[in-house]
Amino acid sequence: MHDDVILEIRNVSKSFSGVQVLSGINMRVRKGEVHVVVGENGAGKSTLMKIISGVYQKDGGELLFEGKPIEVKSIRQMQEMGISIIHQEFNLLPNRTIAQNIFLGREPVKKRGIPVIDIEEMNAKSRELLGFLGLNVDPRTRVSSLGIAQQQMIEVAKALSFKSKVLIMDEPTATLTRNEISKLFEIIRKLKNEGVSIIYISHRLEELKEIADTISVLRDGALVGTLDASEATTGRIIKMMGGREITNQYHREFCTEVGEEVLRIDNLSSYRFKNVSLKVHRGEIVGISGLVGAGRTELIKAIFGFDRFESGEVVLFGKKYRRLNTSMTTRLKVGLVPEDRKDEGVIVEMPIRENIVHASLSQLFKNGILNKKTEAETANKYVKELGIVTNSIDKHVEYLSGGNQQKVVVAKWLCAQCDLILFDEPTRGIDVGAREEIYEIMNALVKQGKAVLMISSDMPELLGLCDRIYVMKDGRITQEFSHSEATQEKLLACSI
């Protein structure tokens, strides 16, 4: 190990439920450098950082800190060792003071007599940390009264209170203004000059020129390469991020003649997206590409009526709506296969049969009594059609694999005879075989004259399936591509 390397990652791997998310990662972080890690959504960036910081345990490989192998067991262990992480979602208690948050669980104690928290010392130490960060705020202030940028600085102060030698920042500028970003970069440079190493995850390639010393690119859970920032161009990084081949696993016959319009949204706006317009026709698979935080999930939930929109209109099957709810969209034959299938797509404590007919119960009641025979026949029909692997329709969904759980969600909407199905990350967390089966289901839907609108962070998936692709960035549609026009490089360039 080189003398200036503070953290070394050797052949680290990780999988969840049989799905490999990191494969043999090797990376070195030098003392006092800003090491930026980039990659598409799902490339493995956050998983790797969570392993380094003690959130997850690695499956294989080793970590060396200051030249010595370490076994990571907890976040607190790593903090005390000198490695801290600032997540996108801050870990602060809003009703506590700044000082209480900085020293939570490590409050200084008066040593004389009965041990009590030394509030004066805690406030004094906090004031010193805040002063170093250029934050002119009283440490007795409640965190709830602070803005996002100030809360982020409290997280940095907390990390510095552990005397951190490595500070991991996950998408730190995602919710900051340009002026706030400039101030953050000043702090990063100051930390760097103090010898602190920064591992910085970002989707915003334009930021890299300002702060990066080294850039590592991840793709599909593997390290593609590490570059000196001085030799890294935006074009080169984009090519490294999206260089996968499109295989024939999608089995898509692209639409040559579109059917009637089933969905049109005009200038739809909410707190997470602005003036979005798009359309979907029968027989089409239409995709929405973009990075985490672009507003894609919020958009698709608004279309389904799960979330409210503030202005604009949704046109479903020729009729205009300025307000929607899930009862309305279900009656209109619109279904949503959500990203979080366990919490929003299925009821895991219920059997397969009840989940499949859940959106179609009115069809199964006769004289106010549920026809159990029809329910069983219906459930068995979709289990067979979709190839749901189970020994009984009475088996609870929680005991199915991820791929089979996803099929149950789809079966629910097929049973409801939906003409438009919205898919949010349809193949996330499922194995290759189950992915192909989901693709076959989507192809079959559009061949039957139904329509699909899908979100995916897997660009080859979008390119292999979609007739048209919209790109979202910062809550807005930036571009629309036909299947023949779209490439990974174009999608990335419009997303960043």
C-alpha positions in Angstrom: 0.0 0.0 0.0 1.3 3.5 -1.0 2.2 5.8 1.9 -0.3 8.4 0.8 -3.2 6.0 0.6 -5.5 6.3 3.6 -8.3 3.9 2.5 -8.0 0.8 0.2 -10.8 -1.3 -1.1 -9.7 -4.7 -2.3 -12.0 -7.1 -4.3 -15.1 -6.1 -2.4 -18.4 -7.8 -3.4 -22.0 -7.7 -2.2 -25.3 -9.3 -3.1 -28.9 -8.9 -1.9 -31.4 -11.8 -2.2 -29.1 -13.6 -4.8 -28.7 -10.4 -6.9 -25.1 -9.3 -7.3 -24.8 -5.6 -6.7 -21.0 -5.2 -6.3 -18.4 -7.4 -8.0 -14.7 -7.3 -7.1 -14.3 -3.6 -6.5 -10.8 -2.3 -6.1 -10.2 1.4 -5.2 -7.7 3.6 -3.4 -8.4 6.9 -1.7 -5.4 9.1 -1.0 -4.9 11.4 2.0 -6.3 14.9 1.4 -7.9 14.2 -1.9 -11.4 14.6 -3.3 -12.2 11.2 -4.9 -15.4 11.4 -6.9 -17.4 8.3 -7.6 -19.9 8.4 -10.5 -22.1 5.9 -12.3 -25.7 5.4 -13.5 -28.5 4.8 -11.1 -28.0 1.3 -9.7 -24.3 1.2 -10.5 -23.5 0.3 -6.9 -22.2 3.7 -5.7 -24.3 4.0 -2.5 -24.0 0.3 -1.7 -20.2 0.6 -1.8 -20.3 3.7 0.4 -22.6 2.0 2.9 -20.1 -0.9 3.2 -17.2 1.5 3.8 -19.2 3.4 6.5 -20.5 0.4 8.3 -24.2 0.4 7.2 -23.8 -2.9 5.3 -21.5 -5.8 5.7 -19.4 -6.9 2.7 -19.8 -10.5 1.4 -16.1 -10.7 0.2 -12.9 -8.8 -0.1 -11.2 -6.6 2.4 -10.9 -2.9 3.5 -7.6 -1.4 4.6 -7.6 1.8 6.7 -4.2 3.6 7.2 -2.5 0.4 5.9 -4.3 -2.0 8.3 -7.1 -4.5 7.5 -10.3 -3.6 9.2 -13.5 -5.6 9.8 -16.5 -3.3 9.6 -19.2 -4.1 12.1 -21.1 -0.8 12.7 -21.5 2.8 11.7 -20.3 4.0 15.2 -17.2 1.8 15.0 -16.3 3.4 11.7 -17.0 6.9 13.0 -14.8 6.4 16.0 -12.1 5.0 13.6 -12.3 8.1 11.5 -14.7 7.3 8.6 -18.1 9.2 8.5 -20.8 9.4 5.9 -23.4 12.1 5.1 -26.4 10.5 3.4 -28.7 12.3 1.1 -31.4 12.0 3.8 -29.9 13.7 6.8 -29.8 11.9 10.1 -30.7 14.8 12.4 -33.3 15.2 15.2 -35.3 18.3 14.3 -36.5 19.1 17.8 -33.1 18.9 19.3 -30.5 21.7 19.3 -27.5 21.8 16.9 -25.1 20.9 19.7 -27.3 18.0 20.9 -27.3 16.7 17.3 -23.6 17.0 16.9 -22.8 15.2 20.1 -25.8 12.8 20.3 -24.8 9.8 22.4 -21.4 11.3 23.1 -22.3 14.3 25.2 -19.5 15.6 27.4 -20.1 14.9 31.1 -19.2 16.9 34.2 -16.8 14.7 36.1 -17.5 16.1 39.6 -20.3 14.6 41.7 -23.3 13.1 40.0 -22.5 12.7 36.2 -24.5 15.2 34.2 -24.2 16.5 30.7 -21.9 19.5 30.5 -24.1 21.7 28.3 -21.6 24.6 28.4 -18.8 22.5 27.1 -21.0 20.9 24.4 -22.1 24.3 23.2 -18.5 25.6 23.2 -17.2 22.6 21.2 -20.1 23.0 18.8 -19.4 26.7 18.4 -15.8 25.9 17.5 -16.8 23.4 14.9 -19.4 25.7 13.4 -16.8 28.5 13.3 -14.4 26.3 11.3 -17.2 25.7 8.8 -18.0 29.4 8.6 -21.5 28.9 10.0 -22.7 31.8 12.1 -25.4 30.2 14.1 -26.0 29.7 17.8 -25.5 26.0 18.7 -28.5 26.2 21.0 -30.8 26.7 17.9 -33.2 23.9 17.1 -32.3 22.0 13.9 -36.0 22.4 12.7 -35.4 26.1 12.2 -32.5 25.6 9.8 -32.5 25.5 6.0 -31.3 22.4 4.0 -27.8 23.9 3.4 -27.3 24.7 7.1 -28.5 21.2 8.1 -25.9 19.7 5.8 -23.2 21.7 7.5 -24.5 20.3 10.9 -23.9 16.8 9.4 -20.4 17.9 8.4 -19.8 19.3 11.9 -21.0 16.0 13.4 -18.5 14.1 11.2 -15.6 16.5 12.2 -16.5 16.0 15.9 -15.4 12.4 15.4 -12.1 13.8 14.0 -12.9 12.1 10.7 -10.1 11.4 8.3 -12.4 10.2 5.5 -15.7 11.9 4.9 -18.2 10.3 2.4 -20.7 12.7 0.9 -23.6 11.1 -1.1 -25.1 13.5 -3.6 -24.4 16.5 -1.3 -25.6 19.2 -3.8 -28.9 17.5 -4.9 -31.1 20.0 -3.0 -28.8 23.1 -2.9 -28.9 26.4 -4.8 -25.9 27.5 -6.9 -24.7 29.9 -4.1 -25.0 27.1 -1.5 -23.1 24.7 -3.7 -20.2 27.3 -4.0 -20.1 27.6 -0.2 -20.1 23.8 0.2 -17.1 23.5 -2.3 -15.3 26.1 -0.2 -15.7 23.9 2.9 -14.6 20.8 0.9 -11.4 22.6 -0.2 -10.8 23.7 3.4 -11.2 20.1 4.7 -8.9 18.9 2.0 -6.2 21.4 3.0 -6.6 20.1 6.6 -5.7 16.6 5.2 -9.3 15.2 5.3 -10.1 12.8 2.4 -13.5 13.3 0.7 -15.3 10.5 -1.2 -17.9 12.4 -3.2 -20.8 10.7 -5.0 -22.4 12.8 -7.7 -24.5 12.7 -10.9 -23.6 16.2 -11.8 -20.6 15.9 -14.1 -20.3 19.7 -14.4 -19.3 19.8 -10.7 -16.3 17.5 -11.1 -14.0 20.1 -12.7 -14.4 22.3 -9.7 -13.5 19.9 -6.9 -12.3 16.4 -8.1 -8.8 15.2 -7.9 -9.6 11.6 -8.9 -12.7 10.1 -10.6 -13.8 6.5 -10.3 -16.6 5.2 -12.6 -18.8 2.3 -11.5 -21.1 0.4 -13.9 -23.3 -2.6 -13.1 -21.6 -3.1 -9.7 -18.1 -3.1 -11.1 -15.3 -0.6 -11.3 -14.9 0.5 -15.0 -11.8 2.7 -14.3 -10.2 5.4 -12.3 -9.0 8.7 -13.9 -7.0 11.7 -12.9 -9.5 14.6 -13.0 -7.2 16.6 -15.3 -7.5 13.9 -18.0 -11.3 13.2 -17.6 -13.6 14.8 -20.1 -17.4 14.7 -19.8 -17.7 12.7 -23.0 -15.2 10.1 -21.7 -17.0 9.7 -18.4 -20.4 9.3 -20.1 -19.0 6.6 -22.3 -17.6 4.7 -19.3 -20.8 5.1 -17.4 -23.1 3.7 -20.1 -21.0 1.3 -22.1 -23.2 -1.8 -22.0 -24.4 -3.7 -25.0 -28.1 -4.0 -25.8 -28.8 -7.8 -26.0 -31.7 -9.6 -27.5 -33.2 -10.5 -24.1 -36.0 -7.9 -24.6 -37.6 -9.7 -27.6 -39.3 -6.5 -28.7 -41.1 -5.9 -31.9 -41.2 -2.1 -32.1 -44.5 -0.3 -32.9 -44.9 0.8 -36.5 -48.4 2.1 -36.2 -49.7 3.5 -32.9 -53.2 3.1 -31.7 -55.5 5.6 -30.0 -54.1 8.0 -27.4 -54.7 6.6 -23.9 -52.8 9.1 -21.9 -51.8 12.7 -22.4 -50.5 15.1 -19.7 -50.3 18.8 -20.4 -48.1 21.1 -18.3 -48.4 19.0 -15.2 -46.7 20.5 -12.1 -46.2 19.7 -8.5 -43.5 20.4 -5.9 -41.2 17.8 -7.6 -41.8 18.4 -11.3 -42.7 21.3 -13.5 -44.7 21.7 -16.7 -44.4 18.1 -17.8 -46.1 17.1 -21.0 -46.1 13.6 -22.6 -48.4 11.2 -24.3 -48.8 7.4 -24.6 -50.8 5.4 -27.3 -52.2 1.9 -27.4 -49.6 -0.6 -28.6 -46.6 1.5 -27.2 -44.1 1.0 -24.5 -43.0 4.6 -23.5 -40.0 5.1 -21.2 -38.9 7.8 -18.8 -35.2 8.1 -18.3 -33.4 10.2 -15.7 -31.3 10.2 -12.6 -32.3 9.8 -9.0 -34.2 12.9 -7.9 -35.3 13.9 -11.4 -39.0 13.6 -10.3 -39.9 10.5 -12.3 -41.5 8.5 -9.5 -43.4 11.5 -8.3 -44.7 12.1 -11.8 -46.0 8.6 -12.3 -47.6 8.5 -8.9 -49.4 11.8 -9.8 -50.7 10.2 -13.0 -52.0 7.2 -11.0 -53.7 9.5 -8.4 -51.4 8.4 -5.6 -50.0 12.0 -5.2 -51.7 15.3 -6.0 -50.6 17.6 -8.7 -50.8 21.4 -8.4 -51.6 22.5 -12.0 -52.0 21.1 -15.5 -54.2 18.3 -16.6 -54.2 14.6 -17.2 -56.2 13.2 -20.2 -57.1 9.6 -19.8 -58.9 7.8 -22.6 -60.0 11.1 -24.0 -61.4 12.7 -20.8 -59.7 15.6 -19.0 -58.9 15.4 -15.2 -57.6 18.2 -13.0 -57.8 16.0 -9.9 -57.3 12.2 -9.6 -57.2 9.6 -6.9 -56.4 5.9 -7.0 -60.1 4.8 -6.9 -60.7 6.9 -10.0 -57.7 5.6 -12.0 -58.5 2.0 -11.0 -62.0 2.4 -12.3 -60.6 3.9 -15.5 -58.5 0.7 -16.0 -55.1 2.2 -15.1 -52.7 0.2 -13.0 -49.4 1.0 -11.2 -46.6 -1.5 -10.6 -44.6 0.6 -8.0 -40.9 0.7 -7.3 -41.5 -0.4 -3.7 -43.6 -3.5 -4.4 -43.6 -4.8 -0.9 -45.0 -1.7 0.7 -47.1 -0.3 -2.2 -47.7 -3.1 -4.7 -48.8 -6.2 -2.7 -50.0 -7.0 0.8 -47.3 -9.4 1.8 -49.2 -10.9 4.7 -52.1 -11.9 2.4 -52.2 -15.0 0.2 -51.5 -14.8 -3.6 -55.2 -15.4 -4.4 -56.3 -12.3 -2.5 -53.6 -10.1 -3.9 -54.4 -11.0 -7.5 -58.1 -10.2 -7.1 -57.6 -7.2 -4.8 -58.4 -4.6 -7.5 -61.3 -6.6 -9.0 -63.3 -7.6 -5.9 -66.5 -6.1 -7.2 -66.6 -8.6 -10.0 -66.4 -11.5 -7.6 -69.3 -10.6 -5.3 -72.8 -12.0 -5.9 -75.6 -10.9 -3.6 -73.0 -9.4 -1.3 -71.1 -12.7 -0.9 -67.6 -13.3 -2.3 -67.6 -16.2 -4.7 -64.5 -18.2 -3.4 -64.6 -20.6 -6.3 -64.4 -17.8 -8.9 -61.7 -16.2 -6.8 -59.6 -19.4 -6.9 -60.2 -20.0 -10.6 -59.2 -16.4 -11.4 -56.1 -16.5 -9.3 -55.0 -19.9 -10.7 -55.5 -18.5 -14.3 -53.0 -15.7 -13.7 -50.6 -17.8 -11.8 -50.5 -20.1 -14.8 -50.4 -17.3 -17.4 -47.6 -15.4 -15.7 -45.6 -18.4 -14.5 -45.8 -17.5 -10.8 -43.8 -20.2 -9.1 -45.8 -21.4 -6.1 -47.3 -24.7 -4.7 -50.5 -23.0 -3.7 -52.4 -19.8 -4.3 -53.0 -19.7 -0.5 -49.3 -19.1 0.0 -48.5 -15.7 1.5 -46.8 -13.3 -0.9 -44.0 -12.6 1.6 -42.6 -16.1 0.9 -42.2 -15.6 -2.8 -39.1 -14.4 -4.6 -38.8 -10.8 -5.8 -39.5 -11.8 -9.4 -42.7 -13.7 -8.4 -43.8 -10.9 -6.1 -43.5 -8.6 -9.1 -45.6 -11.0 -11.2 -48.3 -10.9 -8.5 -48.5 -7.1 -8.8 -48.8 -7.4 -12.6 -51.4 -10.1 -12.2 -53.5 -7.8 -10.1 -53.8 -5.3 -12.9 -54.3 -7.9 -15.6 -57.1 -9.3 -13.5 -58.6 -5.7 -13.4 -58.5 -5.6 -17.2 -56.3 -2.5 -17.2 -55.6 -0.8 -20.5 -52.7 1.4 -19.3 -50.1 0.0 -16.8 -47.5 2.3 -15.3 -44.2 0.5 -14.3 -41.7 2.1 -11.9 -38.4 0.2 -12.0 -40.1 -3.1 -13.1 -37.0 -5.3 -12.9 -35.1 -3.8 -9.9 -33.9 -6.4 -7.5 -34.9 -9.5 -9.5 -32.8 -12.1 -11.2 -32.0 -12.3 -15.0 -34.5 -15.1 -15.6 -37.4 -13.2 -13.9 -36.4 -10.1 -15.8 -36.9 -11.8 -19.2 -40.3 -13.0 -18.0 -41.3 -9.4 -17.1 -40.2 -8.2 -20.5 -42.3 -11.0 -22.1 -45.3 -9.8 -20.1 -44.8 -6.2 -21.2 -44.5 -7.2 -24.8 -47.7 -9.3 -24.6 -49.6 -6.4 -23.1 -48.9 -4.0 -26.0 -49.5 -6.8 -28.6 -53.0 -7.0 -27.0 -53.5 -3.2 -27.7 -52.7 -2.1 -24.1 -50.2 0.6 -23.3 -47.2 0.8 -21.0 -45.5 3.8 -19.4 -42.3 2.8 -17.6 -39.6 4.3 -15.5 -36.2 2.5 -15.5 -32.7 3.4 -14.4 -31.4 0.6 -16.6 -30.6 2.3 -19.9 -30.2 -0.8 -22.0 -33.6 -1.9 -20.7 -35.2 1.3 -21.9 -33.4 1.1 -25.2 -34.3 -2.5 -25.7 -38.0 -2.1 -24.9 -39.3 1.4 -25.6 -40.8 2.8 -28.7 -40.2 6.3 -27.4 -38.2 7.6 -24.4 -38.6 10.9 -22.5 -35.7 12.2 -20.4 -36.3 14.0 -17.1 -33.8 16.3 -15.3 -34.6 18.4 -12.3 -38.3 17.8 -12.6 -38.6 18.7 -16.3 -38.7 16.9 -19.6 -35.5 17.8 -21.4 -35.8 15.6 -24.5 -37.9 13.0 -26.3 -36.3 10.3 -28.5 -37.8 7.7 -30.8 -36.4 4.2 -30.5 -34.2 4.7 -33.6 -32.8 8.0 -32.3 -32.0 7.0 -28.7 -28.5 5.9 -27.5 -27.1 5.5 -24.0 -24.8 8.5 -24.6 -27.7 10.7 -25.6 -29.9 9.7 -22.6 -27.0 10.3 -20.2 -26.1 13.6 -21.8 -29.7 14.9 -21.4 -29.9 13.6 -17.8 -26.8 15.3 -16.5 
